[in-house]
Amino acid sequence: MTHIESHGLTDLLRPRSRPAPGPPPPYPGHLVSEDRFLGPGRLAWTLPSTHLSIRFAGDAPAPVRDKDGDANVGSSHWELRCHRLQDSLFSSDSGFSNYRGILNWCVVMLILSNARLFLENLIKYGILVDPIQVVSLFLKDPYSWPALCLVLAANVFAVAAFQVEKRLAVGALTERAGLLLHAANLVTILCFPAAVAFLVESITPVGSVLALLVHTILFLKLYSYRDVNLWCRGAAGGADPAGTELGVGLGRGAPQRPEAEPSSPSQWMVPTVQNSMKPFKDMDYSRIIERLLKLAVPNHLIWLIFFYWLFHSCLNAVAELLQFGDREFYRDWWNSESVTYFWQNWNIPVHKWCIRHFYKPMLRRGFSKWVARTGVFLASAFFHEYLVSIPLRMFRLWAFTGMMAQIPLAWIVGRFFRGNYGNAAVWLSLIIGQPVAVLMYVHDYYVLNHEAPAGT
């Protein structure tokens, strides 16, 4: 490290011999008088007429501290010093990274601010979450359980797929006949619950979502079941299974109890959604934006709670019961610096299915990577719209549009944002994008089911 102190520049630098130990010279400001602290072998230069000195020396050694963090009292020159070369903690060169206290401060501030809003909500609206209303979301008629019947009926399709594969394994069916039977079974899995959700009046929107979700998961599993069995038959016959990786569940050690689900902030969302109808009807854009921002926080909290409850608690509990060893249900999507990284890491089971059964097969058939990625987003957009429009019995394509909008959004974020700015852009799209779709669907559902009969 180089240390320079100058009181003028008049002469040339010239080397000088090291002075003998003793008291410092009488002239002021000449730091070379301290170079007895430099140690042997260090080079010192001085300018006598201007008292310019340049010293090549290391930083001052850090003082030895006791167990309480206080510097030990000593008599040496280094231990008597109170300053040494160092950067401020917030500087990037300091290497300091322990901001746990600031994170705790942010959590405390978040709790206090939301506690005030929650108390204000209770004072203004009272308790809006009624257990009876919660039950009515799932059950309209206590003597009619169409959603539960649909969930139980899903076993029929699983048994049908098993029977087809059993006959294919012994050669009782040709591969072409098996493909046709599997295709008919998969199409029926998606169409049958959709028809019931449209035709049966006693089924509720929430019940429809749960039933359709079960059938969607079964569709993905049976599609994979058919492909894996086809690859295994090809491998048994000596053919190359096209780069197939068959997953093997390995048992783990001590079981872990799933975490409990936190309480839902729906008390906060109900009045916000209800109060958003008039601004939409009047096309008051400033009020629409205000309601959107007000809805963003509780909606995002519900989404985070849902993620933790499903991907961490439920899936780990099921994996423990089934002794399934691959527990990577999510990766660090919260560190995403691009939209693409987020979609590749927040839902690992679906991502692996898309890569294995959709993306790579398209590449093997000669499609470009861009076309394959667009096809994956199209499939994802279809299932998002399938799970929203059919239970609400209306087709507005907001979910489909939102998913397809991820393609240009991914390009924009990847092109113009990097690092922390990209991560902030991803978070902003998650916090703002979902409430936009929620308000669109709620507004259209309200107009379709409440205002249309009054206008006729």
Buried (B, 14 or more C-beta within 10 A) or exposed (E): EEBEEEBEEEEEEEEEEEBEEEEEEEEEEBBBBBBBEBEEEEEBBBBEEBBBBBBEBEEBEEBEEEEEEEEEEEEEEEEEEEEEEEEEEEEEEEEEEEEEEEEEEEEEEEEEEBEEBBEEBEEEEEEBEEEEEEEEEBBBEEEBBBBBEBBEBBEEBBEBBEEBBEBBBEEEBEEEEBBEBBEEBBEBBBEBBBEBBEEBEBBBBBBBBBBBBBBBEBBBEBBBBBBBBBBBBBBEEEEEBEEBEEEEEEEEEEEEEBEEEEEBBBBBBBBBBEBBBEBBEEEEEEBBEBBBEBBBBBBBBBBEBEBBBBBBBBBBBEBBEEEBEEBEBBBEBBEBBBBBBBBBBBBBBBBBBBBBBBBBBBEEEEBEEEEBBBBBBBBBBBBBBBBBBBBBEBEBEBBBBBBBBBBEBBEEBBEEBEEEEBBEBBBEBBBBBBBBBBBBBBBBBBBBEEEEEEEE
